[in-house]
């Protein structure tokens, strides 16, 4: 592995590791919004797996560098801006994030994995792309809310648009703010620069549209 690629891998892994720590925080915080004890227990168990996923990424980061904190700190402000702006102040909004926001991270993990070394790729995909059971549960919760009528339908529609828009904005900002992350994306395509960014963003958006259709909010184009 070239020095540039090694540095880019550490940079990406640091950002994903800190983002996963914040995802764990959201999951733990959602316990208080659960409508009953059964739902609270379900989200509590999910929060435990989210922390385990954080440790999986952190362990891999520590294998790649003796100083794991600086690469986590490098994108901290951008990650914090995304999570601090999330509308997760009740059960519906938290479930919408679990049903829409977390799968977007999984899409990105699967998309970037071929550019990583096998061990890092395995850690990233295992941590971010293996939440299928809870994502389905969250989607069911959101779909039930959407089915209640026009007003809940419009609210969920706004939530999904806000989550997706913020995620794509932060993704673009993270890539364009450092050559390291762009290097990894360039390995995935024959194109360079903005073309790589555009194609990756479009792919993520298409997956998002399919999820919206699954919860009854919109239809894929």
HELIX and SHEET records of a PDB file:
HELIX    1   1 UNK A    3  UNK A   29  1                                  27    
HELIX    2   2 UNK A   30  UNK A   33  5                                   4    
HELIX    3   3 UNK A   37  UNK A   64  1                                  28    
HELIX    4   4 UNK A   68  UNK A   74  1                                   7    
HELIX    5   5 UNK A   76  UNK A   84  1                                   9    
HELIX    6   6 UNK A   91  UNK A   96  1                                   6    
HELIX    7   7 UNK A   97  UNK A  101  3                                   5    
HELIX    8   8 UNK A  102  UNK A  113  1                                  12    
HELIX    9   9 UNK A  118  UNK A  128  1                                  11    
HELIX   10  10 UNK A  132  UNK A  146  1                                  15    
HELIX   11  11 UNK A  150  UNK A  176  1                                  27    
HELIX   12  12 UNK A  179  UNK A  186  1                                   8    
HELIX   13  13 UNK A  194  UNK A  214  1                                  21    
END                                                                             
